[in-house]
Amino acid sequence: MKIIHTADWHLGKRLNGHSFLEDQSWILNQFVEEMKQENPDIIVIAGDIYDTAYPSKQAVGLMENIIQQLNLNMRIPIIIINGNHDSRERLGYGASWFHSTQLFVRTTLDAFFTPLEFENIAFYTLPFFTVSEARNFLEDDFETYEDAVKIFVNRIADKMDHHKQNVLVGHFTLNGTPKSDSERDITVGTIEGVSPQFLEMFDCVLLGHIHQPFALNYERIIYSGSLLQYSFSETKQAKGYRVVEITKDGGFNQYFKPLRPKHELEVVEGDYEDIINGDFEHKSNTSYFHFKLSNIGHVTEPMQKLKQLYPNTLALTPEKFMIQDIPKQNMHIKTSQPIEIIQSFYQAHTDMPLTHIQKAYIETLLNEQGEEE
């Protein structure tokens, strides 16, 4: 059986006010074209379909369009679970109607105990849950996410058919897995990681939540990663989907297939003048940029100037001043005028004098301050 493993679409995602919806449409249409070539037996989407529990009309429309192409037009069975960004109720609405087309939206904890069976494979779905939800459902007392997963797994141990290949589809963090800025913590005030030893009874574990597809070094416990880079901490991460092949005799093979985004995220460090003159290494002028720049203190509205040249600039951070590297100034503070102190300080940090406009503005502020006192 050929399984396509994907997760963390985060439809409706915004970064610094910028909507990724156009980029998501681009990458998902590319995903659909890939599926025409892959011709998989089933697609597994392991949570975080949307970026928020209240997705926009446009985000929902994009989801419906892609699922229609994959499930109705191409007749590919699909298993979907909710992640910690999704609303269980909204994602699961109408799920019972979809079974006739083999679209299985699994958002309830009780569904874990009834696996979905395709040929020689049984899929156990464990959607996102909070520790308190699991306590109520399992009618047991425990403290951590890992405790809950152990109880779920132990309760099916005796019922699992080991003549089949058993696959767990989940949305949680494996212990030791690094996270990026765009991954919201699953739990608050408790340990959220799960140790791999408690998943050993499964022949394969397909996970969502971590955006780095190579976050783990396990052959059969894998993250697909997100479809796009969703924060500037992900700029060095590959994005795409995984292909998992399982044979009837237990043969196993899995590999990663990258997708090409419309725009990449880039972090650029350098001197402001070099950036303005285009004198820096970058992949494209239309990338989503986070500039970390030096010698920018004298520039009025630098963000606006950068966007005129690089329209997809999303963030600007001035390089921090390194006080310890600044030579000591031979200035007698007590006998100097405030404007002289400020001008000396500014020139020490930027290696440039105040402009006439800056000096006039500071003098106005000093005069206003003196009047108030």
C-alpha positions in Angstrom: 0.0 0.0 0.0 1.2 3.5 -0.9 0.4 6.1 1.7 0.9 9.9 1.3 1.6 11.5 4.7 1.0 15.2 5.1 0.0 17.6 7.9 0.1 21.1 9.2 -1.4 22.9 6.3 -2.4 25.8 8.6 -4.8 27.3 6.1 -5.5 31.0 6.8 -2.0 31.5 8.4 -0.8 35.0 8.7 2.7 36.2 9.5 3.2 39.8 10.7 -0.2 40.7 9.2 0.6 39.0 5.8 -1.9 36.3 4.6 -0.4 33.1 3.2 -3.6 32.1 1.5 -2.3 32.7 -2.0 0.8 30.8 -1.2 -1.2 27.9 0.3 -3.4 27.7 -2.8 -0.3 27.6 -5.0 1.4 24.8 -2.9 -1.8 22.7 -2.6 -2.5 22.8 -6.3 1.1 21.6 -6.7 0.3 18.9 -4.2 -2.8 17.8 -6.2 -0.6 17.6 -9.4 1.9 15.5 -7.5 -0.9 13.1 -6.4 -1.9 12.6 -10.0 1.6 11.2 -10.5 1.9 9.4 -7.2 -1.4 7.6 -7.6 -1.5 6.7 -3.8 -3.8 4.2 -2.2 -4.6 6.6 0.6 -3.7 10.1 1.9 -3.3 10.8 5.6 -3.5 14.4 6.9 -2.3 14.4 10.5 -3.9 17.6 11.9 -3.7 21.4 11.8 -5.7 21.7 8.6 -6.5 25.3 9.6 -4.4 27.8 11.6 -7.3 28.8 13.8 -10.4 27.4 15.3 -12.4 30.0 13.4 -11.0 29.8 9.8 -12.1 32.4 7.3 -14.5 31.7 4.5 -11.6 31.8 2.0 -9.6 29.2 4.0 -12.6 26.9 4.3 -13.2 27.3 0.6 -9.6 26.4 -0.3 -9.8 23.3 1.9 -13.1 22.2 0.3 -11.7 22.7 -3.2 -8.5 20.6 -2.6 -10.4 17.8 -0.9 -12.9 17.7 -3.7 -10.2 17.3 -6.3 -8.4 14.6 -4.3 -11.3 12.7 -2.9 -14.3 13.2 -5.3 -12.5 13.7 -8.6 -9.5 11.4 -8.1 -11.3 9.0 -5.8 -8.4 8.8 -3.3 -9.4 7.7 0.2 -8.4 10.3 2.8 -8.0 10.1 6.6 -8.0 13.5 8.5 -7.6 14.1 12.2 -7.7 17.5 14.0 -4.7 19.2 15.4 -4.3 21.6 18.2 -5.0 24.6 15.9 -8.3 23.1 14.6 -11.8 23.2 16.0 -12.8 19.6 16.6 -16.5 20.5 16.1 -16.1 22.5 12.9 -13.6 20.2 11.3 -15.8 17.2 12.1 -19.1 18.6 11.0 -20.8 16.3 8.6 -18.1 13.6 9.0 -20.6 10.8 8.9 -21.9 11.9 5.5 -18.4 11.7 4.0 -17.9 7.9 4.6 -19.6 7.1 1.3 -16.7 8.7 -0.6 -14.0 7.3 1.8 -13.3 10.7 3.4 -12.7 9.9 7.0 -12.6 12.9 9.3 -11.7 11.5 12.8 -12.0 14.1 15.5 -13.4 12.0 18.5 -11.4 10.1 21.0 -13.7 7.1 21.0 -12.9 6.5 17.2 -9.4 5.5 18.3 -10.7 2.1 19.4 -12.2 1.4 16.0 -9.4 1.4 13.4 -10.0 2.1 9.8 -8.9 -1.0 7.8 -7.6 -0.9 4.2 -6.3 -4.1 2.8 -3.7 -5.3 5.2 -3.4 -2.1 7.2 -5.3 -0.9 10.3 -5.2 2.9 10.9 -5.6 4.0 14.5 -6.4 7.7 14.7 -5.6 9.7 17.8 -6.6 13.4 17.2 -5.4 16.2 19.3 -6.8 16.3 22.9 -6.1 18.2 26.1 -5.1 16.4 29.2 -8.3 17.3 30.9 -10.4 16.0 27.9 -8.5 12.7 28.1 -9.0 12.5 31.8 -12.8 12.9 31.4 -13.0 10.5 28.5 -10.7 7.8 29.9 -12.2 8.2 33.4 -8.7 8.0 34.9 -6.4 10.3 36.8 -3.0 11.3 35.3 -0.8 14.3 34.9 0.8 14.4 31.5 0.1 14.0 27.8 2.4 11.0 27.7 0.3 9.3 30.5 -2.8 9.7 28.4 -1.2 8.2 25.3 0.1 5.2 27.3 -3.4 4.5 28.6 -4.9 4.8 25.1 -2.3 2.4 23.7 -2.6 -0.1 26.6 -6.3 -0.3 26.1 -6.0 -1.6 22.6 -3.0 -3.8 23.1 -5.0 -7.0 23.5 -7.3 -6.3 20.6 -4.7 -5.4 18.0 -4.5 -7.8 15.1 -0.8 -8.4 14.6 -1.5 -10.2 11.3 -2.1 -6.7 10.0 0.2 -3.7 9.7 -0.9 -1.3 12.4 -0.4 2.4 11.8 -1.0 5.2 14.4 -2.0 8.6 13.1 -1.4 11.3 15.8 -0.8 14.9 16.5 1.6 15.4 19.3 5.3 16.0 20.2 7.8 13.2 20.6 10.3 13.8 23.4 13.4 15.6 22.3 11.8 17.0 19.1 12.9 20.6 18.3 10.1 23.1 17.7 9.9 26.3 15.6 8.2 29.7 16.4 5.0 28.8 14.6 4.2 25.7 16.6 1.8 26.4 19.4 2.4 24.4 22.6 -0.1 21.6 22.9 -0.4 21.8 26.7 0.1 24.5 29.3 1.8 23.8 32.6 2.3 20.1 31.9 4.8 17.9 30.0 3.5 17.5 26.5 6.2 15.1 24.9 5.7 11.4 24.4 8.5 8.9 24.6 8.9 6.7 21.5 9.0 3.5 23.6 5.3 3.8 24.2 4.6 3.6 20.5 6.6 0.4 19.7 3.6 -1.8 19.3 2.7 0.1 16.1 4.4 -0.8 12.8 4.4 2.8 11.8 3.5 6.2 13.4 2.5 9.1 11.2 2.6 12.4 13.1 1.6 16.0 12.8 2.4 19.1 14.9 6.2 19.5 14.3 7.0 21.5 11.1 10.5 20.0 10.6 10.2 16.8 8.5 13.6 15.6 9.6 13.1 16.3 13.3 13.3 12.6 14.2 15.8 9.9 13.5 13.4 7.0 13.6 12.6 5.0 10.5 9.0 4.3 11.4 8.0 7.2 13.6 7.9 10.2 11.2 6.7 13.8 10.8 5.7 15.0 7.4 6.4 18.6 8.4 4.4 21.6 7.2 3.7 22.3 3.5 5.2 25.8 3.8 7.7 27.8 5.9 5.5 29.5 8.4 8.1 31.4 10.5 11.6 32.8 10.0 12.9 30.0 12.3 11.9 27.5 9.5 13.9 29.1 6.7 16.4 26.1 6.6 13.7 23.4 6.7 12.6 21.4 3.7 8.9 21.4 3.0 6.8 18.8 1.3 5.2 15.4 2.0 6.2 11.8 2.8 5.6 8.7 0.8 5.2 5.5 2.9 5.1 2.1 1.3 4.0 -0.9 3.3 3.8 -4.4 1.8 1.6 -7.3 3.0 4.6 -9.2 4.4 5.7 -6.2 6.5 8.1 -4.6 4.0 8.6 -0.9 4.7 10.0 2.1 2.9 9.5 5.8 3.3 11.0 8.9 1.8 10.4 12.7 1.6 9.3 14.6 -1.5 9.9 18.3 -1.5 7.5 20.9 -2.9 8.4 24.2 -4.4 6.9 27.3 -2.8 5.8 30.4 -4.6 7.8 32.5 -2.2 10.5 31.4 0.2 11.3 33.0 3.6 14.7 34.5 4.0 16.6 36.1 6.9 19.1 38.6 5.7 21.8 40.3 7.9 23.8 43.2 6.6 24.4 46.9 6.3 21.4 49.0 5.3 23.1 50.7 2.4 24.2 47.3 1.0 20.7 46.1 1.1 19.3 49.2 -0.6 21.9 48.8 -3.3 21.1 45.1 -3.8 24.5 44.1 -2.7 23.7 40.9 -0.8 23.0 37.3 -1.4 19.4 36.2 -1.7 17.3 33.8 -3.7 14.7 36.2 -5.1 13.6 39.8 -4.8 10.1 38.5 -4.1 11.0 36.3 -1.1 9.5 37.0 2.3 12.3 38.9 4.0 13.3 39.5 7.6 16.0 42.0 7.5 18.4 42.4 10.4 20.3 45.6 9.5 23.1 47.8 10.9 23.6 51.5 10.3 19.9 52.1 10.1 19.4 54.7 12.9 19.7 57.7 10.6 17.0 56.4 8.1 13.5 57.8 8.2 10.8 55.1 7.6 13.3 52.3 6.6 10.6 49.7 6.4 8.7 51.7 3.7 12.0 52.2 1.8 12.8 48.5 1.9 9.3 47.5 0.7 9.6 49.7 -2.3 12.5 47.5 -3.4 11.5 44.2 -1.8 7.6 44.2 -1.6 7.4 41.1 0.5 9.5 42.4 3.4 7.7 41.2 6.5 10.1 42.1 9.3 12.9 44.5 10.1 15.2 44.3 13.1 17.9 46.9 13.7 21.2 45.3 14.6 21.7 45.6 18.4 24.3 48.1 19.5 27.3 46.5 21.1 28.2 48.9 23.9 31.3 47.1 25.0 32.9 47.6 21.5 32.4 51.4 21.5 35.5 53.4 22.5 35.3 55.6 25.5 34.5 59.2 24.8 36.5 62.1 26.2 33.4 64.1 27.3 32.7 65.7 30.6 29.0 64.9 31.1 28.4 67.4 33.8 29.6 70.4 31.8 28.1 69.3 28.4 24.8 70.4 27.0 22.1 67.7 26.5 22.2 68.0 22.8 26.0 67.5 22.8 25.7 64.4 24.9 23.0 62.9 22.7 25.0 63.8 19.5 28.1 62.2 20.9 26.3 59.1 22.0 24.6 58.7 18.6 27.8 59.2 16.6 29.6 56.6 18.9 26.9 54.0 18.1 26.4 54.7 14.4 29.7 56.3 13.3 27.6 59.1 11.8 26.6 62.5 13.1 23.0 63.6 13.6 21.4 65.1 10.6 20.0 68.6 10.7 16.5 67.2 10.8 17.3 64.8 13.7 19.1 67.5 15.6 16.2 69.9 15.2 13.7 67.3 16.3 15.7 66.4 19.5 16.2 70.1 20.4 12.4 70.5 20.1 11.8 67.5 22.5 14.4 68.9 24.9 12.8 72.3 24.9 9.3 70.8 25.5 10.8 68.7 28.3 12.4 71.8 29.9 9.1 73.7 29.7 7.2 70.9 31.5 9.8 70.8 34.3 
